[in-house]
Amino acid sequence: MVHEQAASAAHPAQTPRARRHDANVGRILDAAAQVVAAEGLDALSMSKLADAVDYTPGALYRYFDSKDALLARLVERILGDVRAALADATAALPARTSPLARVAALAAAYREFARREPHRFGLLAMTMAEPRILLQERVHAQAVAVAVVAALQPLAAALAAAATADLLAPGDATERTLCLFAMLHGVLQLPKLARHSPATIDVDRLATAGTRALLVGWGAQPRNVTRALEML
């Protein structure tokens, strides 16, 4: 909900009706997230959600015209919180922090988000890892794809700055951002397995190793990567 609070601060002139609408949307999304956290994604239905927020199904459809629209908005909200977490991590770094250290700090910030918000991370993981196509409507799937890129913009900026400073070889910052995000996202889904094999599956160690491997593969000097990681 961090990004929603920021959005409200940025638009203080909202009408009372618009504020009520936004508050109702937030309440609906909170209830949807609770259903998914408690019962899984398959349990989420418009009728169950209507009961949870004490609406008729017809009233609920005034806010979301389909389950696709609801799920897409739910994921977009989580991605907004991810971007806020990355922006906060960037703001906390000293101005003279090297671009590689910024990349390492942002990777660590995403790991911390997953630990701090397990249900939100879990929903994000479900929608991305689920083999079924959950968002059938192209417009909503595209909106989520755009939200992923927007959420990771601080990481893309750090990777682009590293290439500009010759700390990385030239390359597509967006592609690199998505590769790093995919690696972290996959590793951060391993804690359940780690409980059965803690010596082999150390999530923090694997995330750090994956970050190092990608940065070195993109042309960073190993000693510079080590220095960046040690700064954390």
URWO-V552446 format. One record per residue. N is the residue number from 1. RES is the residue in three letters. PHI is phi in radians with two decimals (NA if undefined). BURIAL is # if it has 24 or more other ideal C-beta (glycine too) atoms within 12 Angstrom, else .. D_LAST is the distance of its C-alpha to the last C-alpha in whole Angstrom. Layout:
{{N,RES,PHI,BURIAL,D_LAST} {N,RES,PHI,BURIAL,D_LAST}}
This chain:
{{1,MET,NA,.,27} {2,VAL,-1.00,#,24} {3,HIS,-1.20,#,26} {4,GLU,-1.19,#,29} {5,GLN,-1.14,.,29} {6,ALA,-1.12,.,27} {7,ALA,-1.11,.,30} {8,SER,-1.12,.,33} {9,ALA,-1.14,.,32} {10,ALA,-1.36,.,32} {11,HIS,-2.26,.,36} {12,PRO,-1.21,.,37} {13,ALA,-1.61,.,41} {14,GLN,-1.02,.,41} {15,THR,-1.30,.,44} {16,PRO,-0.97,.,45} {17,ARG,-1.14,.,46} {18,ALA,-1.15,.,43} {19,ARG,-1.16,.,41} {20,ARG,-1.11,.,42} {21,HIS,-1.06,.,42} {22,ASP,-1.11,#,38} {23,ALA,-1.12,.,38} {24,ASN,-1.15,.,40} {25,VAL,-1.07,#,38} {26,GLY,-1.06,#,35} {27,ARG,-1.15,.,37} {28,ILE,-1.13,#,38} {29,LEU,-1.16,#,35} {30,ASP,-1.06,#,33} {31,ALA,-1.14,#,36} {32,ALA,-1.09,#,36} {33,ALA,-1.11,#,32} {34,GLN,-1.17,.,34} {35,VAL,-1.08,#,36} {36,VAL,-1.13,#,34} {37,ALA,-1.10,.,32} {38,ALA,-1.47,.,35} {39,GLU,-2.20,.,37} {40,GLY,1.69,.,35} {41,LEU,-1.14,#,36} {42,ASP,-1.15,.,39} {43,ALA,-1.37,.,40} {44,LEU,-1.34,#,39} {45,SER,-2.43,.,43} {46,MET,-1.15,#,44} {47,SER,-1.20,.,47} {48,LYS,-1.13,#,45} {49,LEU,-1.15,#,42} {50,ALA,-1.02,#,45} {51,ASP,-1.09,.,46} {52,ALA,-1.12,#,43} {53,VAL,-1.82,#,43} {54,ASP,1.05,.,47} {55,TYR,-2.02,.,48} {56,THR,-1.38,.,50} {57,PRO,-0.96,.,49} {58,GLY,-1.10,.,51} {59,ALA,-1.17,.,49} {60,LEU,-1.12,#,46} {61,TYR,-1.21,.,47} {62,ARG,-1.26,.,47} {63,TYR,-1.70,#,43} {64,PHE,-2.39,#,42} {65,ASP,-1.42,.,45} {66,SER,-2.86,.,44} {67,LYS,-1.12,#,41} {68,ASP,-0.99,#,39} {69,ALA,-1.10,#,39} {70,LEU,-1.12,#,38} {71,LEU,-1.11,#,35} {72,ALA,-1.08,#,34} {73,ARG,-1.15,#,33} {74,LEU,-1.11,#,32} {75,VAL,-1.19,#,29} {76,GLU,-1.06,#,29} {77,ARG,-1.14,#,28} {78,ILE,-1.11,#,25} {79,LEU,-1.12,#,24} {80,GLY,-1.10,#,24} {81,ASP,-1.18,#,22} {82,VAL,-1.08,#,19} {83,ARG,-1.06,#,20} {84,ALA,-1.08,#,19} {85,ALA,-1.13,#,16} {86,LEU,-1.22,#,15} {87,ALA,-1.13,#,17} {88,ASP,-1.11,.,15} {89,ALA,-1.12,#,12} {90,THR,-1.12,#,13} {91,ALA,-1.12,.,15} {92,ALA,-1.40,.,12} {93,LEU,-1.42,#,10} {94,PRO,-1.04,.,12} {95,ALA,-1.03,.,15} {96,ARG,-1.59,.,14} {97,THR,-1.05,#,11} {98,SER,-1.21,#,12} {99,PRO,-1.00,#,13} {100,LEU,-1.14,#,11} {101,ALA,-1.16,#,8} {102,ARG,-1.12,#,10} {103,VAL,-1.04,#,11} {104,ALA,-1.09,#,8} {105,ALA,-1.16,#,7} {106,LEU,-1.24,#,10} {107,ALA,-1.08,#,11} {108,ALA,-1.15,#,8} {109,ALA,-1.13,#,11} {110,TYR,-1.20,#,14} {111,ARG,-1.06,#,13} {112,GLU,-1.16,#,13} {113,PHE,-1.02,#,16} {114,ALA,-1.09,#,18} {115,ARG,-1.28,.,17} {116,ARG,-1.33,.,18} {117,GLU,-2.19,#,21} {118,PRO,-1.07,.,22} {119,HIS,-1.24,#,26} {120,ARG,-1.16,#,25} {121,PHE,-1.09,#,22} {122,GLY,-1.08,#,25} {123,LEU,-1.14,#,28} {124,LEU,-1.06,#,26} {125,ALA,-1.11,#,26} {126,MET,-1.08,#,29} {127,THR,-1.23,#,30} {128,MET,-1.61,#,29} {129,ALA,-1.64,.,29} {130,GLU,-1.00,.,33} {131,PRO,-1.15,.,35} {132,ARG,-1.25,.,38} {133,ILE,-1.46,.,38} {134,LEU,-1.36,#,37} {135,LEU,-1.73,#,37} {136,GLN,-1.32,.,41} {137,GLU,-1.49,.,42} {138,ARG,-0.99,.,40} {139,VAL,-1.09,.,40} {140,HIS,-1.35,#,37} {141,ALA,-1.09,.,35} {142,GLN,-1.15,.,35} {143,ALA,-1.09,#,34} {144,VAL,-1.20,#,31} {145,ALA,-1.04,.,30} {146,VAL,-1.11,.,30} {147,ALA,-1.15,#,28} {148,VAL,-1.09,#,25} {149,VAL,-1.08,#,25} {150,ALA,-1.14,#,25} {151,ALA,-1.09,#,22} {152,LEU,-1.63,#,20} {153,GLN,-0.97,#,21} {154,PRO,-1.04,#,17} {155,LEU,-1.22,#,16} {156,ALA,-1.08,#,19} {157,ALA,-1.12,#,19} {158,ALA,-1.17,#,16} {159,LEU,-1.16,#,17} {160,ALA,-1.12,#,20} {161,ALA,-1.13,#,19} {162,ALA,-1.13,#,17} {163,ALA,-1.20,#,21} {164,THR,-1.08,.,22} {165,ALA,-1.47,.,21} {166,ASP,1.10,.,22} {167,LEU,-1.52,#,18} {168,LEU,-2.26,#,20} {169,ALA,-1.19,.,23} {170,PRO,-0.99,.,25} {171,GLY,-3.10,#,25} {172,ASP,-1.34,.,26} {173,ALA,-1.12,#,22} {174,THR,-1.16,.,24} {175,GLU,-1.07,.,25} {176,ARG,-1.13,#,21} {177,THR,-1.05,#,20} {178,LEU,-1.17,#,22} {179,CYS,-1.12,#,21} {180,LEU,-1.15,#,18} {181,PHE,-1.08,#,18} {182,ALA,-1.10,.,21} {183,MET,-1.09,#,19} {184,LEU,-1.08,#,17} {185,HIS,-1.07,#,20} {186,GLY,-1.17,.,22} {187,VAL,-1.09,#,19} {188,LEU,-1.25,#,18} {189,GLN,-1.66,#,22} {190,LEU,-1.64,#,22} {191,PRO,-0.94,#,22} {192,LYS,-1.10,.,26} {193,LEU,-1.19,.,26} {194,ALA,-1.07,.,23} {195,ARG,-1.11,.,25} {196,HIS,-1.64,.,28} {197,SER,-2.57,.,26} {198,PRO,-1.11,.,23} {199,ALA,-1.25,.,23} {200,THR,-1.61,.,23} {201,ILE,-1.91,.,21} {202,ASP,-1.84,.,18} {203,VAL,-1.02,#,16} {204,ASP,-1.11,#,12} {205,ARG,-1.13,.,13} {206,LEU,-1.16,#,16} {207,ALA,-1.11,#,13} {208,THR,-1.15,#,11} {209,ALA,-1.11,.,14} {210,GLY,-1.14,#,16} {211,THR,-1.07,#,13} {212,ARG,-1.05,#,13} {213,ALA,-1.08,.,17} {214,LEU,-1.16,#,18} {215,LEU,-1.12,#,16} {216,VAL,-1.15,.,18} {217,GLY,-1.10,.,21} {218,TRP,-1.57,#,21} {219,GLY,1.85,.,21} {220,ALA,-1.26,#,18} {221,GLN,-1.24,.,18} {222,PRO,-0.92,.,16} {223,ARG,-1.15,.,15} {224,ASN,-1.21,#,13} {225,VAL,-1.17,#,12} {226,THR,-1.02,.,10} {227,ARG,-1.10,.,9} {228,ALA,-1.13,#,7} {229,LEU,-1.21,#,6} {230,GLU,-1.18,.,5} {231,MET,-1.11,.,4} {232,LEU,-1.30,#,0}}
